[in-house]
Amino acid sequence: IKAHVQNLGATPSLECVPQSSEANCDCTCSNGIHFNQPLSFGSSGNPIPDGCQAEKEECLLREQQLANDFNLLKESYMRKE
């Protein structure tokens, strides 16, 4: 990728800009091409999309269940010794 960028003469130039109410991805290349793409995560204002939030909650619940199962097995094993 580096060689490809150098051949085109397009070196990304990232700038920090004041935080706005809408998150975006902003990049200006040395050849003048400007990219500015808003990052939309839904209208709730939640930085995590609803689908991701639900999956995250399911994953955390499953992780907790597995930890509980592990502790029960560990206690059972310790009692047998």
PyMOL Python script that loads the backbone (N, CA, C, O; Angstrom):
from pymol import cmd

cmd.read_pdbstr("""\
ATOM      1  N   ILE A   1       0.834  -1.191   0.000  1.00  0.00           N
ATOM      2  CA  ILE A   1       0.000   0.000   0.000  1.00  0.00           C
ATOM      3  C   ILE A   1       0.871   1.243   0.000  1.00  0.00           C
ATOM      4  O   ILE A   1       0.543   2.223  -0.669  1.00  0.00           O
ATOM      5  N   LYS A   2       1.980   1.222   0.742  1.00  0.00           N
ATOM      6  CA  LYS A   2       2.851   2.391   0.831  1.00  0.00           C
ATOM      7  C   LYS A   2       3.375   2.777  -0.548  1.00  0.00           C
ATOM      8  O   LYS A   2       3.355   3.953  -0.911  1.00  0.00           O
ATOM      9  N   ALA A   3       3.849   1.789  -1.327  1.00  0.00           N
ATOM     10  CA  ALA A   3       4.375   2.069  -2.661  1.00  0.00           C
ATOM     11  C   ALA A   3       3.281   2.623  -3.562  1.00  0.00           C
ATOM     12  O   ALA A   3       3.520   3.536  -4.352  1.00  0.00           O
ATOM     13  N   HIS A   4       2.085   2.070  -3.440  1.00  0.00           N
ATOM     14  CA  HIS A   4       0.959   2.530  -4.246  1.00  0.00           C
ATOM     15  C   HIS A   4       0.642   3.990  -3.935  1.00  0.00           C
ATOM     16  O   HIS A   4       0.405   4.781  -4.848  1.00  0.00           O
ATOM     17  N   VAL A   5       0.636   4.346  -2.674  1.00  0.00           N
ATOM     18  CA  VAL A   5       0.351   5.725  -2.270  1.00  0.00           C
ATOM     19  C   VAL A   5       1.446   6.651  -2.767  1.00  0.00           C
ATOM     20  O   VAL A   5       1.155   7.748  -3.245  1.00  0.00           O
ATOM     21  N   GLN A   6       2.707   6.229  -2.664  1.00  0.00           N
ATOM     22  CA  GLN A   6       3.812   7.071  -3.113  1.00  0.00           C
ATOM     23  C   GLN A   6       3.757   7.284  -4.623  1.00  0.00           C
ATOM     24  O   GLN A   6       4.051   8.381  -5.098  1.00  0.00           O
ATOM     25  N   ASN A   7       3.391   6.265  -5.378  1.00  0.00           N
ATOM     26  CA  ASN A   7       3.298   6.399  -6.827  1.00  0.00           C
ATOM     27  C   ASN A   7       2.225   7.393  -7.234  1.00  0.00           C
ATOM     28  O   ASN A   7       2.382   8.101  -8.228  1.00  0.00           O
ATOM     29  N   LEU A   8       1.161   7.453  -6.495  1.00  0.00           N
ATOM     30  CA  LEU A   8       0.085   8.384  -6.810  1.00  0.00           C
ATOM     31  C   LEU A   8       0.355   9.779  -6.255  1.00  0.00           C
ATOM     32  O   LEU A   8      -0.315  10.738  -6.637  1.00  0.00           O
ATOM     33  N   GLY A   9       1.323   9.898  -5.365  1.00  0.00           N
ATOM     34  CA  GLY A   9       1.605  11.190  -4.757  1.00  0.00           C
ATOM     35  C   GLY A   9       0.518  11.629  -3.800  1.00  0.00           C
ATOM     36  O   GLY A   9       0.306  12.828  -3.614  1.00  0.00           O
ATOM     37  N   ALA A  10      -0.162  10.702  -3.201  1.00  0.00           N
ATOM     38  CA  ALA A  10      -1.252  11.025  -2.283  1.00  0.00           C
ATOM     39  C   ALA A  10      -0.878  10.569  -0.885  1.00  0.00           C
ATOM     40  O   ALA A  10      -1.039   9.399  -0.538  1.00  0.00           O
ATOM     41  N   THR A  11      -0.381  11.495  -0.092  1.00  0.00           N
ATOM     42  CA  THR A  11      -0.017  11.188   1.283  1.00  0.00           C
ATOM     43  C   THR A  11      -1.099  11.730   2.201  1.00  0.00           C
ATOM     44  O   THR A  11      -1.370  12.931   2.187  1.00  0.00           O
ATOM     45  N   PRO A  12      -1.726  10.870   3.001  1.00  0.00           N
ATOM     46  CA  PRO A  12      -2.786  11.358   3.892  1.00  0.00           C
ATOM     47  C   PRO A  12      -2.263  12.388   4.888  1.00  0.00           C
ATOM     48  O   PRO A  12      -1.145  12.276   5.391  1.00  0.00           O
ATOM     49  N   SER A  13      -3.075  13.371   5.156  1.00  0.00           N
ATOM     50  CA  SER A  13      -2.756  14.395   6.143  1.00  0.00           C
ATOM     51  C   SER A  13      -3.946  14.505   7.080  1.00  0.00           C
ATOM     52  O   SER A  13      -4.981  15.067   6.722  1.00  0.00           O
ATOM     53  N   LEU A  14      -3.793  13.967   8.277  1.00  0.00           N
ATOM     54  CA  LEU A  14      -4.896  13.978   9.232  1.00  0.00           C
ATOM     55  C   LEU A  14      -4.778  15.176  10.156  1.00  0.00           C
ATOM     56  O   LEU A  14      -3.680  15.527  10.588  1.00  0.00           O
ATOM     57  N   GLU A  15      -5.891  15.794  10.454  1.00  0.00           N
ATOM     58  CA  GLU A  15      -5.917  16.946  11.348  1.00  0.00           C
ATOM     59  C   GLU A  15      -6.935  16.718  12.441  1.00  0.00           C
ATOM     60  O   GLU A  15      -7.996  16.137  12.210  1.00  0.00           O
ATOM     61  N   CYS A  16      -6.603  17.182  13.639  1.00  0.00           N
ATOM     62  CA  CYS A  16      -7.583  17.165  14.718  1.00  0.00           C
ATOM     63  C   CYS A  16      -8.432  18.419  14.579  1.00  0.00           C
ATOM     64  O   CYS A  16      -7.915  19.526  14.425  1.00  0.00           O
ATOM     65  N   VAL A  17      -9.713  18.228  14.634  1.00  0.00           N
ATOM     66  CA  VAL A  17     -10.635  19.359  14.530  1.00  0.00           C
ATOM     67  C   VAL A  17     -11.505  19.375  15.769  1.00  0.00           C
ATOM     68  O   VAL A  17     -11.626  18.357  16.450  1.00  0.00           O
ATOM     69  N   PRO A  18     -12.113  20.513  16.076  1.00  0.00           N
ATOM     70  CA  PRO A  18     -12.986  20.561  17.255  1.00  0.00           C
ATOM     71  C   PRO A  18     -14.083  19.509  17.164  1.00  0.00           C
ATOM     72  O   PRO A  18     -14.651  19.259  16.100  1.00  0.00           O
ATOM     73  N   GLN A  19     -14.360  18.908  18.300  1.00  0.00           N
ATOM     74  CA  GLN A  19     -15.378  17.864  18.343  1.00  0.00           C
ATOM     75  C   GLN A  19     -16.743  18.470  18.067  1.00  0.00           C
ATOM     76  O   GLN A  19     -17.110  19.484  18.662  1.00  0.00           O
ATOM     77  N   SER A  20     -17.490  17.855  17.171  1.00  0.00           N
ATOM     78  CA  SER A  20     -18.832  18.324  16.853  1.00  0.00           C
ATOM     79  C   SER A  20     -19.843  17.330  17.391  1.00  0.00           C
ATOM     80  O   SER A  20     -19.481  16.295  17.951  1.00  0.00           O
ATOM     81  N   SER A  21     -21.107  17.653  17.216  1.00  0.00           N
ATOM     82  CA  SER A  21     -22.155  16.758  17.692  1.00  0.00           C
ATOM     83  C   SER A  21     -22.242  15.509  16.827  1.00  0.00           C
ATOM     84  O   SER A  21     -22.829  14.510  17.244  1.00  0.00           O
ATOM     85  N   GLU A  22     -21.667  15.550  15.628  1.00  0.00           N
ATOM     86  CA  GLU A  22     -21.704  14.399  14.730  1.00  0.00           C
ATOM     87  C   GLU A  22     -20.289  13.902  14.473  1.00  0.00           C
ATOM     88  O   GLU A  22     -19.435  14.655  14.005  1.00  0.00           O
ATOM     89  N   ALA A  23     -20.046  12.645  14.779  1.00  0.00           N
ATOM     90  CA  ALA A  23     -18.718  12.063  14.550  1.00  0.00           C
ATOM     91  C   ALA A  23     -18.498  11.888  13.055  1.00  0.00           C
ATOM     92  O   ALA A  23     -19.424  11.554  12.315  1.00  0.00           O
ATOM     93  N   ASN A  24     -17.246  12.120  12.613  1.00  0.00           N
ATOM     94  CA  ASN A  24     -16.951  11.914  11.204  1.00  0.00           C
ATOM     95  C   ASN A  24     -15.509  11.470  11.026  1.00  0.00           C
ATOM     96  O   ASN A  24     -14.688  11.561  11.938  1.00  0.00           O
ATOM     97  N   CYS A  25     -15.232  10.992   9.835  1.00  0.00           N
ATOM     98  CA  CYS A  25     -13.883  10.593   9.456  1.00  0.00           C
ATOM     99  C   CYS A  25     -13.433  11.581   8.390  1.00  0.00           C
ATOM    100  O   CYS A  25     -14.038  11.658   7.320  1.00  0.00           O
ATOM    101  N   ASP A  26     -12.373  12.341   8.674  1.00  0.00           N
ATOM    102  CA  ASP A  26     -11.946  13.418   7.792  1.00  0.00           C
ATOM    103  C   ASP A  26     -10.480  13.241   7.437  1.00  0.00           C
ATOM    104  O   ASP A  26      -9.646  13.059   8.323  1.00  0.00           O
ATOM    105  N   CYS A  27     -10.155  13.292   6.148  1.00  0.00           N
ATOM    106  CA  CYS A  27      -8.774  13.123   5.696  1.00  0.00           C
ATOM    107  C   CYS A  27      -8.563  13.949   4.437  1.00  0.00           C
ATOM    108  O   CYS A  27      -9.395  13.931   3.530  1.00  0.00           O
ATOM    109  N   THR A  28      -7.444  14.677   4.379  1.00  0.00           N
ATOM    110  CA  THR A  28      -7.064  15.409   3.175  1.00  0.00           C
ATOM    111  C   THR A  28      -5.720  14.881   2.705  1.00  0.00           C
ATOM    112  O   THR A  28      -4.763  14.838   3.478  1.00  0.00           O
ATOM    113  N   CYS A  29      -5.641  14.480   1.440  1.00  0.00           N
ATOM    114  CA  CYS A  29      -4.397  13.965   0.882  1.00  0.00           C
ATOM    115  C   CYS A  29      -3.592  15.100   0.271  1.00  0.00           C
ATOM    116  O   CYS A  29      -4.124  16.165  -0.041  1.00  0.00           O
ATOM    117  N   SER A  30      -2.282  14.849   0.104  1.00  0.00           N
ATOM    118  CA  SER A  30      -1.395  15.889  -0.428  1.00  0.00           C
ATOM    119  C   SER A  30      -1.738  16.264  -1.867  1.00  0.00           C
ATOM    120  O   SER A  30      -1.347  17.336  -2.328  1.00  0.00           O
ATOM    121  N   ASN A  31      -2.461  15.402  -2.584  1.00  0.00           N
ATOM    122  CA  ASN A  31      -2.855  15.727  -3.957  1.00  0.00           C
ATOM    123  C   ASN A  31      -4.162  16.516  -4.002  1.00  0.00           C
ATOM    124  O   ASN A  31      -4.704  16.763  -5.079  1.00  0.00           O
ATOM    125  N   GLY A  32      -4.669  16.912  -2.824  1.00  0.00           N
ATOM    126  CA  GLY A  32      -5.857  17.760  -2.763  1.00  0.00           C
ATOM    127  C   GLY A  32      -7.168  17.026  -2.601  1.00  0.00           C
ATOM    128  O   GLY A  32      -8.199  17.663  -2.381  1.00  0.00           O
ATOM    129  N   ILE A  33      -7.166  15.719  -2.701  1.00  0.00           N
ATOM    130  CA  ILE A  33      -8.416  14.971  -2.529  1.00  0.00           C
ATOM    131  C   ILE A  33      -8.800  15.003  -1.057  1.00  0.00           C
ATOM    132  O   ILE A  33      -7.976  14.741  -0.182  1.00  0.00           O
ATOM    133  N   HIS A  34     -10.052  15.324  -0.799  1.00  0.00           N
ATOM    134  CA  HIS A  34     -10.551  15.454   0.573  1.00  0.00           C
ATOM    135  C   HIS A  34     -11.659  14.431   0.798  1.00  0.00           C
ATOM    136  O   HIS A  34     -12.600  14.332   0.011  1.00  0.00           O
ATOM    137  N   PHE A  35     -11.532  13.683   1.866  1.00  0.00           N
ATOM    138  CA  PHE A  35     -12.560  12.718   2.260  1.00  0.00           C
ATOM    139  C   PHE A  35     -13.171  13.187   3.569  1.00  0.00           C
ATOM    140  O   PHE A  35     -12.448  13.522   4.508  1.00  0.00           O
ATOM    141  N   ASN A  36     -14.482  13.215   3.639  1.00  0.00           N
ATOM    142  CA  ASN A  36     -15.179  13.566   4.874  1.00  0.00           C
ATOM    143  C   ASN A  36     -16.437  12.720   4.925  1.00  0.00           C
ATOM    144  O   ASN A  36     -17.400  12.986   4.206  1.00  0.00           O
ATOM    145  N   GLN A  37     -16.430  11.712   5.766  1.00  0.00           N
ATOM    146  CA  GLN A  37     -17.539  10.763   5.849  1.00  0.00           C
ATOM    147  C   GLN A  37     -18.120  10.778   7.249  1.00  0.00           C
ATOM    148  O   GLN A  37     -17.421  10.444   8.206  1.00  0.00           O
ATOM    149  N   PRO A  38     -19.396  11.162   7.394  1.00  0.00           N
ATOM    150  CA  PRO A  38     -20.008  11.097   8.729  1.00  0.00           C
ATOM    151  C   PRO A  38     -20.140   9.653   9.189  1.00  0.00           C
ATOM    152  O   PRO A  38     -20.431   8.755   8.399  1.00  0.00           O
ATOM    153  N   LEU A  39     -19.922   9.449  10.478  1.00  0.00           N
ATOM    154  CA  LEU A  39     -20.078   8.127  11.079  1.00  0.00           C
ATOM    155  C   LEU A  39     -21.419   8.105  11.779  1.00  0.00           C
ATOM    156  O   LEU A  39     -21.583   8.702  12.843  1.00  0.00           O
ATOM    157  N   SER A  40     -22.364   7.426  11.191  1.00  0.00           N
ATOM    158  CA  SER A  40     -23.721   7.392  11.725  1.00  0.00           C
ATOM    159  C   SER A  40     -23.936   6.111  12.508  1.00  0.00           C
ATOM    160  O   SER A  40     -23.751   5.014  11.982  1.00  0.00           O
ATOM    161  N   PHE A  41     -24.326   6.253  13.766  1.00  0.00           N
ATOM    162  CA  PHE A  41     -24.605   5.098  14.618  1.00  0.00           C
ATOM    163  C   PHE A  41     -26.062   5.056  15.038  1.00  0.00           C
ATOM    164  O   PHE A  41     -26.373   4.516  16.100  1.00  0.00           O
ATOM    165  N   GLY A  42     -26.949   5.598  14.255  1.00  0.00           N
ATOM    166  CA  GLY A  42     -28.358   5.589  14.610  1.00  0.00           C
ATOM    167  C   GLY A  42     -28.769   6.883  15.274  1.00  0.00           C
ATOM    168  O   GLY A  42     -27.924   7.715  15.605  1.00  0.00           O
ATOM    169  N   SER A  43     -30.058   7.054  15.469  1.00  0.00           N
ATOM    170  CA  SER A  43     -30.582   8.308  15.998  1.00  0.00           C
ATOM    171  C   SER A  43     -30.587   8.366  17.515  1.00  0.00           C
ATOM    172  O   SER A  43     -30.910   9.409  18.084  1.00  0.00           O
ATOM    173  N   SER A  44     -30.240   7.275  18.188  1.00  0.00           N
ATOM    174  CA  SER A  44     -30.311   7.244  19.647  1.00  0.00           C
ATOM    175  C   SER A  44     -29.204   8.050  20.306  1.00  0.00           C
ATOM    176  O   SER A  44     -29.297   8.359  21.494  1.00  0.00           O
ATOM    177  N   GLY A  45     -28.155   8.400  19.560  1.00  0.00           N
ATOM    178  CA  GLY A  45     -27.028   9.109  20.154  1.00  0.00           C
ATOM    179  C   GLY A  45     -26.086   8.165  20.878  1.00  0.00           C
ATOM    180  O   GLY A  45     -25.068   8.600  21.416  1.00  0.00           O
ATOM    181  N   ASN A  46     -26.405   6.895  20.899  1.00  0.00           N
ATOM    182  CA  ASN A  46     -25.569   5.887  21.530  1.00  0.00           C
ATOM    183  C   ASN A  46     -24.390   5.596  20.611  1.00  0.00           C
ATOM    184  O   ASN A  46     -24.602   5.308  19.433  1.00  0.00           O
ATOM    185  N   PRO A  47     -23.141   5.662  21.112  1.00  0.00           N
ATOM    186  CA  PRO A  47     -22.004   5.421  20.237  1.00  0.00           C
ATOM    187  C   PRO A  47     -21.910   3.993  19.718  1.00  0.00           C
ATOM    188  O   PRO A  47     -21.142   3.735  18.791  1.00  0.00           O
ATOM    189  N   ILE A  48     -22.663   3.063  20.285  1.00  0.00           N
ATOM    190  CA  ILE A  48     -22.665   1.674  19.830  1.00  0.00           C
ATOM    191  C   ILE A  48     -24.006   1.407  19.148  1.00  0.00           C
ATOM    192  O   ILE A  48     -25.052   1.620  19.761  1.00  0.00           O
ATOM    193  N   PRO A  49     -24.002   0.942  17.888  1.00  0.00           N
ATOM    194  CA  PRO A  49     -25.267   0.632  17.212  1.00  0.00           C
ATOM    195  C   PRO A  49     -26.086  -0.378  18.011  1.00  0.00           C
ATOM    196  O   PRO A  49     -25.532  -1.210  18.730  1.00  0.00           O
ATOM    197  N   ASP A  50     -27.424  -0.299  17.878  1.00  0.00           N
ATOM    198  CA  ASP A  50     -28.327  -1.160  18.644  1.00  0.00           C
ATOM    199  C   ASP A  50     -27.994  -2.638  18.488  1.00  0.00           C
ATOM    200  O   ASP A  50     -27.971  -3.371  19.477  1.00  0.00           O
ATOM    201  N   GLY A  51     -27.733  -3.088  17.258  1.00  0.00           N
ATOM    202  CA  GLY A  51     -27.405  -4.491  17.026  1.00  0.00           C
ATOM    203  C   GLY A  51     -26.134  -4.893  17.746  1.00  0.00           C
ATOM    204  O   GLY A  51     -26.053  -5.978  18.323  1.00  0.00           O
ATOM    205  N   CYS A  52     -25.141  -4.017  17.713  1.00  0.00           N
ATOM    206  CA  CYS A  52     -23.877  -4.308  18.402  1.00  0.00           C
ATOM    207  C   CYS A  52     -24.087  -4.333  19.914  1.00  0.00           C
ATOM    208  O   CYS A  52     -23.518  -5.175  20.609  1.00  0.00           O
ATOM    209  N   GLN A  53     -24.896  -3.416  20.417  1.00  0.00           N
ATOM    210  CA  GLN A  53     -25.150  -3.357  21.852  1.00  0.00           C
ATOM    211  C   GLN A  53     -25.824  -4.643  22.316  1.00  0.00           C
ATOM    212  O   GLN A  53     -25.467  -5.188  23.360  1.00  0.00           O
ATOM    213  N   ALA A  54     -26.791  -5.127  21.549  1.00  0.00           N
ATOM    214  CA  ALA A  54     -27.484  -6.366  21.907  1.00  0.00           C
ATOM    215  C   ALA A  54     -26.511  -7.547  21.895  1.00  0.00           C
ATOM    216  O   ALA A  54     -26.528  -8.378  22.802  1.00  0.00           O
ATOM    217  N   GLU A  55     -25.661  -7.617  20.865  1.00  0.00           N
ATOM    218  CA  GLU A  55     -24.673  -8.694  20.793  1.00  0.00           C
ATOM    219  C   GLU A  55     -23.681  -8.604  21.943  1.00  0.00           C
ATOM    220  O   GLU A  55     -23.275  -9.624  22.501  1.00  0.00           O
ATOM    221  N   LYS A  56     -23.291  -7.386  22.295  1.00  0.00           N
ATOM    222  CA  LYS A  56     -22.354  -7.191  23.402  1.00  0.00           C
ATOM    223  C   LYS A  56     -22.975  -7.681  24.708  1.00  0.00           C
ATOM    224  O   LYS A  56     -22.317  -8.359  25.497  1.00  0.00           O
ATOM    225  N   GLU A  57     -24.245  -7.336  24.934  1.00  0.00           N
ATOM    226  CA  GLU A  57     -24.927  -7.769  26.156  1.00  0.00           C
ATOM    227  C   GLU A  57     -25.048  -9.286  26.201  1.00  0.00           C
ATOM    228  O   GLU A  57     -24.847  -9.892  27.254  1.00  0.00           O
ATOM    229  N   GLU A  58     -25.377  -9.913  25.058  1.00  0.00           N
ATOM    230  CA  GLU A  58     -25.468 -11.375  25.001  1.00  0.00           C
ATOM    231  C   GLU A  58     -24.108 -12.008  25.288  1.00  0.00           C
ATOM    232  O   GLU A  58     -24.018 -13.005  26.004  1.00  0.00           O
ATOM    233  N   CYS A  59     -23.066 -11.429  24.732  1.00  0.00           N
ATOM    234  CA  CYS A  59     -21.712 -11.952  24.944  1.00  0.00           C
ATOM    235  C   CYS A  59     -21.316 -11.840  26.415  1.00  0.00           C
ATOM    236  O   CYS A  59     -20.755 -12.778  26.982  1.00  0.00           O
ATOM    237  N   LEU A  60     -21.606 -10.697  27.032  1.00  0.00           N
ATOM    238  CA  LEU A  60     -21.271 -10.513  28.444  1.00  0.00           C
ATOM    239  C   LEU A  60     -22.053 -11.474  29.329  1.00  0.00           C
ATOM    240  O   LEU A  60     -21.516 -12.005  30.301  1.00  0.00           O
ATOM    241  N   LEU A  61     -23.324 -11.697  28.993  1.00  0.00           N
ATOM    242  CA  LEU A  61     -24.143 -12.641  29.749  1.00  0.00           C
ATOM    243  C   LEU A  61     -23.581 -14.053  29.615  1.00  0.00           C
ATOM    244  O   LEU A  61     -23.474 -14.777  30.604  1.00  0.00           O
ATOM    245  N   ARG A  62     -23.223 -14.444  28.391  1.00  0.00           N
ATOM    246  CA  ARG A  62     -22.653 -15.779  28.161  1.00  0.00           C
ATOM    247  C   ARG A  62     -21.321 -15.925  28.894  1.00  0.00           C
ATOM    248  O   ARG A  62     -21.036 -16.980  29.461  1.00  0.00           O
ATOM    249  N   GLU A  63     -20.507 -14.870  28.883  1.00  0.00           N
ATOM    250  CA  GLU A  63     -19.230 -14.902  29.595  1.00  0.00           C
ATOM    251  C   GLU A  63     -19.459 -15.099  31.092  1.00  0.00           C
ATOM    252  O   GLU A  63     -18.735 -15.855  31.740  1.00  0.00           O
ATOM    253  N   GLN A  64     -20.459 -14.423  31.634  1.00  0.00           N
ATOM    254  CA  GLN A  64     -20.771 -14.561  33.056  1.00  0.00           C
ATOM    255  C   GLN A  64     -21.259 -15.978  33.361  1.00  0.00           C
ATOM    256  O   GLN A  64     -20.887 -16.558  34.381  1.00  0.00           O
ATOM    257  N   GLN A  65     -22.091 -16.533  32.478  1.00  0.00           N
ATOM    258  CA  GLN A  65     -22.583 -17.894  32.672  1.00  0.00           C
ATOM    259  C   GLN A  65     -21.430 -18.900  32.641  1.00  0.00           C
ATOM    260  O   GLN A  65     -21.384 -19.820  33.458  1.00  0.00           O
ATOM    261  N   LEU A  66     -20.509 -18.723  31.705  1.00  0.00           N
ATOM    262  CA  LEU A  66     -19.359 -19.628  31.619  1.00  0.00           C
ATOM    263  C   LEU A  66     -18.466 -19.513  32.851  1.00  0.00           C
ATOM    264  O   LEU A  66     -17.947 -20.517  33.337  1.00  0.00           O
ATOM    265  N   ALA A  67     -18.286 -18.294  33.357  1.00  0.00           N
ATOM    266  CA  ALA A  67     -17.483 -18.104  34.571  1.00  0.00           C
ATOM    267  C   ALA A  67     -18.153 -18.794  35.755  1.00  0.00           C
ATOM    268  O   ALA A  67     -17.475 -19.418  36.571  1.00  0.00           O
ATOM    269  N   ASN A  68     -19.481 -18.688  35.856  1.00  0.00           N
ATOM    270  CA  ASN A  68     -20.211 -19.361  36.933  1.00  0.00           C
ATOM    271  C   ASN A  68     -20.081 -20.876  36.810  1.00  0.00           C
ATOM    272  O   ASN A  68     -19.836 -21.564  37.800  1.00  0.00           O
ATOM    273  N   ASP A  69     -20.245 -21.396  35.584  1.00  0.00           N
ATOM    274  CA  ASP A  69     -20.096 -22.838  35.356  1.00  0.00           C
ATOM    275  C   ASP A  69     -18.694 -23.306  35.737  1.00  0.00           C
ATOM    276  O   ASP A  69     -18.534 -24.349  36.371  1.00  0.00           O
ATOM    277  N   PHE A  70     -17.685 -22.537  35.350  1.00  0.00           N
ATOM    278  CA  PHE A  70     -16.305 -22.878  35.680  1.00  0.00           C
ATOM    279  C   PHE A  70     -16.106 -22.928  37.190  1.00  0.00           C
ATOM    280  O   PHE A  70     -15.492 -23.863  37.707  1.00  0.00           O
ATOM    281  N   ASN A  71     -16.624 -21.923  37.901  1.00  0.00           N
ATOM    282  CA  ASN A  71     -16.467 -21.888  39.358  1.00  0.00           C
ATOM    283  C   ASN A  71     -17.171 -23.060  40.029  1.00  0.00           C
ATOM    284  O   ASN A  71     -16.654 -23.620  40.996  1.00  0.00           O
ATOM    285  N   LEU A  72     -18.348 -23.439  39.525  1.00  0.00           N
ATOM    286  CA  LEU A  72     -19.055 -24.597  40.080  1.00  0.00           C
ATOM    287  C   LEU A  72     -18.249 -25.878  39.863  1.00  0.00           C
ATOM    288  O   LEU A  72     -18.127 -26.696  40.776  1.00  0.00           O
ATOM    289  N   LEU A  73     -17.704 -26.055  38.669  1.00  0.00           N
ATOM    290  CA  LEU A  73     -16.881 -27.234  38.392  1.00  0.00           C
ATOM    291  C   LEU A  73     -15.618 -27.241  39.245  1.00  0.00           C
ATOM    292  O   LEU A  73     -15.195 -28.288  39.734  1.00  0.00           O
ATOM    293  N   LYS A  74     -15.032 -26.088  39.416  1.00  0.00           N
ATOM    294  CA  LYS A  74     -13.820 -25.969  40.227  1.00  0.00           C
ATOM    295  C   LYS A  74     -14.117 -26.339  41.683  1.00  0.00           C
ATOM    296  O   LYS A  74     -13.350 -27.073  42.307  1.00  0.00           O
ATOM    297  N   GLU A  75     -15.230 -25.832  42.223  1.00  0.00           N
ATOM    298  CA  GLU A  75     -15.613 -26.158  43.602  1.00  0.00           C
ATOM    299  C   GLU A  75     -15.895 -27.647  43.743  1.00  0.00           C
ATOM    300  O   GLU A  75     -15.506 -28.266  44.733  1.00  0.00           O
ATOM    301  N   SER A  76     -16.574 -28.221  42.751  1.00  0.00           N
ATOM    302  CA  SER A  76     -16.880 -29.646  42.770  1.00  0.00           C
ATOM    303  C   SER A  76     -15.590 -30.470  42.759  1.00  0.00           C
ATOM    304  O   SER A  76     -15.480 -31.458  43.484  1.00  0.00           O
ATOM    305  N   TYR A  77     -14.642 -30.078  41.963  1.00  0.00           N
ATOM    306  CA  TYR A  77     -13.358 -30.763  41.878  1.00  0.00           C
ATOM    307  C   TYR A  77     -12.602 -30.656  43.202  1.00  0.00           C
ATOM    308  O   TYR A  77     -12.003 -31.629  43.659  1.00  0.00           O
ATOM    309  N   MET A  78     -12.631 -29.473  43.813  1.00  0.00           N
ATOM    310  CA  MET A  78     -11.916 -29.248  45.075  1.00  0.00           C
ATOM    311  C   MET A  78     -12.512 -30.105  46.195  1.00  0.00           C
ATOM    312  O   MET A  78     -11.782 -30.582  47.063  1.00  0.00           O
ATOM    313  N   ARG A  79     -13.836 -30.302  46.180  1.00  0.00           N
ATOM    314  CA  ARG A  79     -14.485 -31.116  47.212  1.00  0.00           C
ATOM    315  C   ARG A  79     -14.113 -32.588  47.070  1.00  0.00           C
ATOM    316  O   ARG A  79     -14.063 -33.313  48.063  1.00  0.00           O
ATOM    317  N   LYS A  80     -13.853 -33.034  45.842  1.00  0.00           N
ATOM    318  CA  LYS A  80     -13.505 -34.433  45.603  1.00  0.00           C
ATOM    319  C   LYS A  80     -12.112 -34.766  46.102  1.00  0.00           C
ATOM    320  O   LYS A  80     -11.826 -35.926  46.402  1.00  0.00           O
ATOM    321  N   GLU A  81     -11.243 -33.776  46.196  1.00  0.00           N
ATOM    322  CA  GLU A  81      -9.864 -34.032  46.628  1.00  0.00           C
ATOM    323  C   GLU A  81      -9.817 -34.272  48.070  1.00  0.00           C
ATOM    324  O   GLU A  81      -8.742 -34.506  48.622  1.00  0.00           O
TER     325      GLU A  81
END
""", "prot")
cmd.dss("prot")
cmd.show_as("cartoon", "prot")
cmd.util.cbc("prot")
cmd.orient("prot")
